[in-house]
Amino acid sequence: MNESQKDFKLIFFCAAIMFIYRTVLIMSFSAYFTEPLNGIDYLLALLVGFRYDISVGAYVAVLPFLFSTACLFRPIPHICKYIRLSMLIFFSMLSSMIILANYLFFLEYKDNFNQWVFGVIYDDFSAVLSTIWKSDPVFSLSCILSGSTLICIFMGFYVVKRPFYTILHKGSERRLTTKIACVFTIIIFFFCAVRGSICTRPVQLKDAGVTRDSMLNKMILNPYYALRYVLKQYIKLSHADGIDLYIQDNDIQGAANRCFGKTISGRSLDNYMKKSARGINLKKPRHVFLIVMESFDAWPLFNEYKSFDVMPFTRQLGQKGILLTHFLSSGTGTMTSLSSIITGLPDVGVITNYQPSARKPFPTSLAFQLKRLGFECHMYYGGYLSWQRIGDFCKDQGFDHIDGGGHMDSWALKEWGVDDKQMFDYIYDQFKPSTSSFNLILSTSNHPPYDIPVYEMGFPIKKIPEDLKHIYDGRWSLKVFGHLWYSDKVLGEFIERISQKAPDSLFFVTGDHWSRKFLNPRPNLLIQSTVPLLIYSKQGFPLSMKPSLIAASHLNILPTMIECIAPKGFEYYSICQDIFNKKRLPIGIGRKSLITPCQIWDIFGNHFTFSLNCESTMFNYEQVKRHINDMYGIGWWRIVRGSNF
């Protein structure tokens, strides 16, 4: 019994480490809480979190527990002590690394471990480390955690050295029935600890949603449980039954009927996605540019932030063309959004660019369809083509020419690539006006570590405008926002230069995802979800529309582009409608989110109403959830299982 008591001390010690980290996390990020919270909310978060912590501690103590149980029948205290202390050291060292990684993850994403942990596997790991080293106080944090690890080990040695209460056994042996009773009692307590519960079910993911604030709820899971759920979901999505996460009854045809608003004979998703161009009255451009800008936000284009003029070129070009700001990215990161734009299919959490089905073009793929219209397809990326196998992926999806940062200036490559100006200069020099071309461009500069000398380049904002002083807290320096200004500046200059060289060019500009940077830690759901869509041509744009009544997403770019350039009757494939289609439901679907001209929702039920002038497109939570899950269920099926159902 003495050895088993020490095991339970080990459990509580491990749980205490996680509990202390959660408390530090809550204190460090309390400025990001958006709901009015009281002591009960914090108490609930800590108590529920402790259930996950106890469970982690129990898993750490499994091996010592087995040997301690054996001690009831044959005393082996020295072996138990060695195994227990080994697990203590292992937990302390592993936790120091995981806690550091988790804290840095919160700094960047304001979230617990999520799908972005796969960046360690699929991303440019050296670039990630270099960026973290330059952007965050890694050395100081590492020193603190290294010291904390040593302290934890020594404290842990002291804690588990003695049992709660020393039991002295008189006589040679205890009775067999007593031993069996002790074993069952210990097993029951240990079983409850592993489950994190004394109730009929173990602690589950849904238990983490106990408070009113979504940010606080993200801190309830400890890093180990967060990793567990991320891996569990990824494995589930990657298997043949992953459709259950989106469409629980597996009725993919029913989802297609609802999503596309029609019933089609046959059992092919591609037939649902087939469309015929209406022949919009637009002179066919010789060149089409789709420019995906790194971390290109929509919120600086909102009227309430007009004085913070960090995107003047986009705003100016939008006045001559079409500028949408109620527009969602398909993913929450660069590659997930880019994969969706290139394939015409939503990001469904399976890392599309690594899927076997992506080794050849999908019928909905952008380059594959534009080549049928006579365009030579180019892809330009300011970074390394080996990153996320972006070079091979674009080639597989039908691009004729793919140029990366190494083609542009191998000596000027930084962690994530060449600066945007160098990239645009290279593209301009390579551009051939005489050959019809489609050009997909992905920029890199508006990204940590934010080391471009923007003030030397003319960034005019030295202090926050008077009307925004009450919301700016200085958490992010103005230089950081200057990188958005720089990207906008070189983008605008590039569009002007190309338009002079080839006036018959059509430009589509969007962002890969929002920058995760705002004037304070409390951006609303609209701010932290939207990117712009700019459509511009120097020849003018004959189609008129009211952008405030339009909502869309990256999935609407492909059909919109094809409708602008294709002759009437041209058959193409897309999962969404073009933005000019008056019969289209005016919504945009992003990663776990949906936007209308007046509301934005996420899959968890959070919503934000930004206009009261469009009651006809108001949704309730069940409708939103169904729309998102139908769309992503269809996307999952097409990527993982193919067209037939």
N, C-alpha and C positions, 0 to 999 in steps of 0.2 A: 504493500500500500504506500510505503514511503516513496518508492520510485515513481509510482503513478501520480502522486501529488506533485512531484517535480515536473512531470510531463504537463500537468494542468497549469503549473506556473509558467512553463514555456509557452503554452497557448495564450495565456493572458499577457505575457510579455510581448509576444508578436502582435497581438491585437492592440496593445497599448501604443506600439510604434506607429501603426497605421492610424490609430485614433489621434495621436498627436499631430501627424502629418496633415490629416484632414482639418484639424483645428487651425493649423498654420495656413493652410490653403484658403479656408473661409476668411481668415483675417486679411490675407494678402489680396484677395480678389473681391472683397466686400463692396468696393466701389462699382462693380459690374452688376450688382443686384438691382433689378428694376421694379420689383414689387415691394410694397410696405411690409416689412417683416418684424415680428416680435420675438420675445424669448422662447415662446412655444415652438416656433418654426425652427429656430436654431437647435433647440433641444431634440425635436423630432429628427432632424438631420443627423445629429450626433448619435442618437440612440439607434436609429435604423442602420446607420453606417457601421456602428459597433457590431451589429449582427454579421455583416460581411467580414469584419475584421476577425471576429472569433472563429469564423469558418476557415479563413486563411491560416490562422494559428493552429487550428486542428489538423489541417493538411500537413503543416510543417512537423507536427508532433506524431504523425502516423507511425513512422519507423521506431522512434523511442517508445511509443506506446506499446507496440507489439512485444518488444523486449522486456518492458516493465511488467506486462501481463505474465510473461514467462517466469518472471522473478517470484511470482506467487507459488510456483511449483518447484523452481530450482534457482536459488539465489545467484545472480550474476550482476551485482551492482556496478562493478568496474566497467563491464561492457556497456551497460545502460548509460553510465556517466559519459563514456567516450562518444557514443552515438548521439546523445542529447546535446553535448557541447559542439559536436561537429555540425549538427543541424542548426544550432544557434548561430555559429559563425557563418554558415552558408546563407541563412536567412538575412543576417545583418549586412553581408557584403552585397547580396543580390538586391536587397531592398534599397541600399544606398544608390545603386545605379538606376533602379526603376523609379525611385522617387525623384531623382534628379531629372531623368528623362520626362517624367510626368509633369513636373513643375515647368520645365521648358516648353512642353507641349501646351500647357495651359497659357503660358505667356503668349504663344503664337496664335493658337486656335480658340482660346477661351472655351475649352472643352476638355473633357477627359479623353483618354485614348479612344480613338475611333478609327475609321478606315484608313486614315493617313499614316497609321503605324506601318502600313505596307510600303511606305516610302523607303524604309530601311532595306527592303528587298528589291523593289523595282526602281527606286530613284537613284540619282547620282549621289551616293553616300558621302563621298569626299566633299562635294559641293554643299550638302546639307550641314556637315560638320563645320566646314569653313564659315558658312553663313551664321551658324549658331555661335561660333567662337567670336565673330566680329560684332554680332548684334546683342548678345546677352552676356551677363557677368558670369560666364561659365567657370573661370578660374576661382573666383571668390566662392561661388556655390559649391564647386568641387572640394575646395579646402574645408568648407563648413561641413559638407557631408562626409568627407573622409574622417574628420575629427569626430563627427557624430557616430560614424561606424565604429570607431575604436571605443568610444564611450559606451555605445550600445552593447558591444561584446563584453566589456568589463562589467557593466551593470547586469547584463544577462547572466554572466557567470555567477555573480553574487546572488541574483534572484533565484536561479534554479539550483543553487548549491544545496539548499535545505528544503525540506517539505513544509507544507503549511503547519503541520503538527506531527511531531515524531512519535511513531507508534512503536513501543517496545514489546517484543513478544517473549513471554515467559514460557519456559518449556522448550522442547526441541522442535515441535511442529504444531501448526494449527490443524484443526479438523478439516477434512476434505469438503464437507458441506459449507464451512465458512469460506474456504477458498473460492468455491464455485459462486457463492453469493457475492463475494467481493468482485469477481470477474464480471458478473452480470451488471452489477451496479456501476462499475467503471465503464463498461461498454455502453450503457444507456446514456451516461453523462457525455461520453466522447461522441456518441452518435448525434446527440443534440447539438454539440459544438460544431461538428462537421456540417450539419444542415443549417446552422445559424438560426435554429428555431426549435421550440418545444411544442409547436403546433403540428397540425396534420400535414402541412406542406413545408418544404424548405424555403429559405429566403430566395427570392427571385428578382429579376430585373425590374418588374413592375413595382416592387416595393420601394424603389429609389425615387418615385415620384410623389413623395408625401408632402412637400411644401408648395407654397404658391409661386415660388420663383424658380424658373427653369435653370438658371445658372447655379443656384444653390443645390438643386437636385442633381446636377452633374457631378458635384463633389461628394455625394453620398457613397457612390461606388469607390472602393479603394482601387489602386492601379492594377492589382492582380485580377480582381473581378472584371474590371473594364476590359483588360486584355482577353480574358476568357470569353466574354460576350462578343467581342469583335471577331475573334477567331471562329467562334461557333457560328456566327452569322455568315462569315465569308465561306466557311466549309459548306454550310447549308446551301448558300446561293450557288456554289460551284457544282453541286450535285444535281442529278436529274430531278429531284423533288423540290428544288429551290423555288419553284413556282408557288408553293404553299405560302411563302412569305408575302406574296402580293395577291394571289387569287386562291383563297382557301379551298374552294370547291373544285379547283382545277378546270373550270369551265372556260377555256381560253376563247372558244367561239362566242360564248355569251359576252365575254369582256370585249371582244372585237365588235360585236353588234352594237354594244353600248358606246364604245369609244368612237367608232366611225359613223354611227347613226344609220346603219343600213345592214341588211342581211344578204349575204352572197352565197350562192350555191358552190359546192366544192369545199375542200378543207385545206385552204392555203391562205396564210396571212398576207402574202404578197398580193393576192387578188384584192384584198381589202385596201391595200396601200396604193394601188394603181390609180393614176389620175390622168386627165387630159388637159393640156394647157388651154386657157381661154383666149389667148392672143391679146394681151393687154396692149393698148395703143402706146408703145414705147419703141423708139428707133433702136434696133438691135445694136448694142455696143460691141466694139471689136475687142475690148479688154475688160475683164471683170476682176476686181480686187476684193478679197475678203480678208480684212486685217483684224486679227485677234490680239488685242493689246493686254499686256500683263496687268492684272489687278486694276482694271479700268472701271472706276466707280460711276454710278449714276447720280448719287446724291449731290455732288457739287453742281449738277445741272438743274436741281430743284430750285424753284423761285426763292424759297426761304434762305438759300445759301448763295444767292447770286452775287453778293458782295465779296464772297470768298472765291474769287475768279481764277481758279486753278485749271480750268478747261476752256479757255476762251475760243480756241480754234474749233473745237467740237461744237460749241454753242453757235458760233458764226456759220459754220457749214450746215448745221441743222436748220438754220433759218432759210437757207437756199434749197434744202432738200427735205428729208423727213428725219425727225429725231424722236425716238421712243425712249421713255425712261421707265415705264411700267413693263420692264423686260427682265426675265430671269435667265441666269446661266443654267446650263444643263447639269453641271457638276459644281462641287465646292472647291475644286482644284484645277490646275492647268490641264493635265492630261485627261482627266475625266470629261471635262468640257470639250476639249479638242477632239477626243474620240467620238463624242456625240455629234459634233459639227461635221466631222469627216464622214462618219457612217450614216448619219441621218437617224440614228437610233438613240434612245435615252441611256444615260449612265445608270445601270441597275446594280452596281456593286460587285461585278464579276471581273473587273479590269479588262475591258473589251479588247484593248490592244495586245493582250497576251492570249486571247482565246483562239483555239484552232480555227473556228469559223471565220476569224478576221484575216486569215491567210489569203483570202481572195475577196474581191469587192462584194459587198451586199448590194442588192438591187437598189437600195436607197442611198448608196454611197455618192457623195458629192462629185468627186472627180470622174468617176465611172460614168455618170449621167451627162456631165458637161462635155466630155469627150465626144459623146454622141451628137452634140450640137456643134462640133467642129473646133472646140477650144483645145489648145495645147496647155496641159496642166502643170503648173510649177508650185513647189512648196518651198518656202524660205523660213528658216528658224535661226534666230541669233545665237542659239546654244549648241550643245553637242548632239549630233544625230544619234549617238548611242544611248542618250538619255531616254528611258522608257521605250527603247527600240522604236523611236519616233520615225527614224529614216526608213527602216524596213516596213513599218506599219503603213506609212504613206505610199510606199512603193506597192505594197500588197493591195492597197485600196485604189490604185489606178493612176497615181501621179507619174508624169513622164520625167520630170526633173526635180531633184530634191537637193537643196543647198543648205548647209549649216554654218555655224560660226567659224569652223575651220576653213571654209571656202572664202570667208569674208576678211578675216585678219587673225590668223592663228596666234600671232604674238600679243594681240589685244584681248584675248579671251579671259574673262574673269570667271568667278565660280559658276555663274549661270549663262555666260555667253558674252558677246560683244555688246557695246552700248547701242541703243536704238538708232542713233544717228549714223553710226558706221553701217549698221544693217541696211537702213533705208538708202544710204549712198550706194552701197553695193548693188541693191536691187535696181536702182535707177540706172546705173551703168550697164547692167545686164539686160535691161528692158529693150525689147525690139518692137517698135510700133507697127511694123509691117506684118507681124504674125499674130493672129488672133490668140489670145491667151487668157487663161484663168490663173490667178495668182493668190495662193493662200499664204498669209504672212503671220508669224507668231513672234511677238516681241518679248523682251526680257527685263528691261531696265527698272521698272517700278516694282522693285523687289528688294528685300533685305540683302545686303547690309546697308543699303541707301548711302552709297559712297560717291555719288556723282556730285561735283561742285556746282550745284544748281544756282547759287547766288552769283557765281562768276559768269554764268551763262545768261543772266538777266532775270532770274526769278524776282518778281517785284514785291512780293508780300513779306514785309519785315515784321509786321505785327498783325494780330488778329483784328478784323474790322470791328468797329464799335458795336454794331448790332448783333454780333456773335460772341462778344466777350462773356456774356452770362452763361454760355454753354461750353465754352472752351476751357479745359482744365489743365492744358499744358502737358498732358501725359505723352503725347506725340509732338515732337518739335515741328515747327513749320517747315524745316528742311525736308522732313519725311514727305509732307504733302507737296513739296517742291518737285519731287520725282514724278508725281502725277502731272504736274505742270510741264515738266521736261518732256515726258512721253507725248502729251497732247501737242506740244510745240513742234517737235520733230515730225509727228504724224501729219499735222496740218501743212508743214512745209513740203513734205513728200507728196501729199495729195495735190498741192498746187503745182509742183514741178511736173508730175506725171500728167496732170490735166493740160498743161502747156504743151507738153510733148505729144500727147495723144488725147485730144478733147473728147473723143468717143470712148471714154473710159467710164465705167460704172463702179462705184465704191460702196462696199458694205463694211462698217466698222463696229466692233463690239468688244466687250471685255471677256476674259476667260472666267473670272469670278470677282467678287468684290474684294477690296484690298485688306479687309479686316482692320482698317484704320478709320477712326472717326474723331470728331472734335472732343468727344468725351467717351467714357466707357459704357454708355447706355444707348447705343443706336437702336431705333425701333426695328421691327421686322422688315419693313420696306427698305430701310437704309442698308441693312446687312444682307439683303438678298438680291438687289437689283444691279444690273449693268446696263449701259445704253446700247441702242442700235441706231446707227447713223446710216442713211442711204443717200448718196450724193452723186451727181454728175454735173460737170460744167455745162453740158448741153441743156441742163434744166430737167425738171421732173414733171411731166404733164399730169401725173395723178395727184389729186388733192385728197387729203384726209385730215381728220382732227386727231392728233396723237394722243390727246388726253382721254379719248374714248377707245383707245386700242391697248390691249395687253397681249403679250406674246413671250416667246422664249427662244433659245437657240434652235429648238426643233422647228421653228417656223422660218428660219433663214433659208434653208434649201428650197422649199416650195416657192417662197417669195422671189428668190433669185431666178429660179427657172421660169416663173410666170413673167418676169421682167424681160427675159431674153429669148424665150422659146416661141416658135410660130404656133398659131392656133392648131390644136389637134395633136401636138407632140405629147407622147405618152411618157410619163415619168412616175417614180415611186417616192412617196413620202408618208411619214406617220402622222403629220399635221398638215393643216391648211395654210395657204399663204395669207399674209396680213391684209391683203386687198379684197379678199373674198367676203362679201357682205353677208353670206349665209353662215360664215364661221362663228362659232361661239367665241366671244371675245375674251379668251383666257390664255394664259401661258402656264406651262407646267415645267417646273425645274426640279432639282434634286430634293425630293420630299417636300415640295412646296407648290402652291398654285396662286396665281395672281389674276385679278380681274381689273377693270378700269377703276374700281373703287375700293377693293379689299385685297389683302394678301393673307394667305393661310399657310401653316405648315402641317405636316402629317400628324403632329402631336396635339393639334387642336388650338395652338396659339394663333391669334389673328390680329390684324391691325386694319382699321378702316381709315382711309385717307381722303375719301370723297363721299359725299352723300347724294350725288347727282345721277346715280345709275342703279336704282333699286332693282331693276330687272335682272341684273347680273349678280345680285347678292346670293351667297351660298351659305348653307349650314355645314357643320363639321362632317356629317355623314356623307354628304354630296362630295365634298372636297376629298375625303379619304377614298371614296369610290373612284373618282376621276383619276387621282394619282396612282392608285393601285392597278387600275385597268391599264393605264398607259405603260406603267413599268412592268406589269405582268406580260403585256404584249412584247415589249422590248426584250425582256428576259428570255421569252420563248424563242424569239427570232434569233437571238445571239447564241443561246445554249443548245436549243433543240432543232432549230431550222424553221422553215416556212410551214411545213405540213403539221396538222394537229388531228 
